[in-house]
């Protein structure tokens, strides 16, 4: 400090009056840094705002893209549905074109016919329509199973289709003479003259037991459709339900109770009598059947069916099933000598039947039960043909059955009972009875709604010397009816029936009956 003071004192006073000029102050470094920071902050905020706007635009573009993708998906679904509908329309158009072509061809053929034949052709078309609508034998086994069929509906929640069908039949029966049953015409039950039963007077009866219902179900299995069919009527004891059919069908197989492979239900002439023809084979029984087509119009079937021998003097025993072979021809159009041109709806079938008849015989001396057996066999020839004198208006339905030990397969003999075989006590053997039957029915359509059927049937048995004199040897049956169908599903029928029974000793009896009734199919 002293040194500084001395230095100041040594300086001249004049030099102190004009001090040197000072330089301009420079900006403080802190303020410049703050300014730069503020500029950077504003720049960052601007960039953040720009980035937010970019993100907002990107989100909007993504949403627009999602909406476009959804619209594209919806358009693709609509396009797929339109393509499906277009394919269905094309198929319908093709079917309609084929139908139109077929109709055009039929019209062309009809125009070629003379005027008087066009009426017959109309009746023939009506006949075919009625037969298809009515479904004469809906419980018949069919080969071309399908999921949807006429009259069926889909069961909700499943892929199965079900049809409910049946008929309501009411019949008034007036028996002029004594007969074994009041509600039907059983030729083998007619009492012979001079017997106690022959003294019965005439009587009348109302019957609804022929009414029945059925369920037909078909469903896909992955290897083809399966069919289940069940049907019952009210012909059981005291009008209780009686099982008629209960079978399943898949591909070529049928398992369950249905018409025997030896029978031909389609060859049954039109009629209202619940018993049916004396000479027809209309057996329903459990079976396993396999059917194979041979070409377009020919089929072969083989079946193992319940034997259930019906014996006289012995108790039938089932040891082996009946074996049946069948060959059936369903021509579309084919010439047949004497019958002109066979048409759709005609058929001819023949069947062979092989049986083992086994029975147990109880010894009157208390010895052990003896079991006897014998063989049985039979042949069937039946079919439906156009009437030669009026092929467009008439049908001939016929059948011929013959063999040994097949009495149970013929209606009259089955009802009479014990006609498969007879136990000859003296010879100590079971003898198969030679039997046979035949019938023919002539159906004629007078117009689209009115038709009539004339039918005659014969049954015969080659009785044995060991059989009693009252053993059945022959029956004859005749019927004539007139049917009116105001609508395809309704028939109003009047039928006259006459029959005769002849025993081994020559005793005979005859009876007549009138039946009036209606049948409505649903």
PyMOL commands that set and color helices and strands:
alter all, ss='L'
color gray80, all
select helices_A, chain A and resi 2-10+13-16+29-112+115-134+187-189+197-199+237-239+265-267+407-409+411-416
alter helices_A, ss='H'
color red, helices_A
select strands_A, chain A and resi 153-154+160-175+203-207+212-220+225-233+242-250+253-259+284-294+298-305+311-312+315-317+322-329+334-336+340-342+347-361+370-386+394-404+421-424+429-432+434-445+450-462+472-484+490-503+508-521
alter strands_A, ss='S'
color yellow, strands_A
deselect
rebuild
show_as cartoon
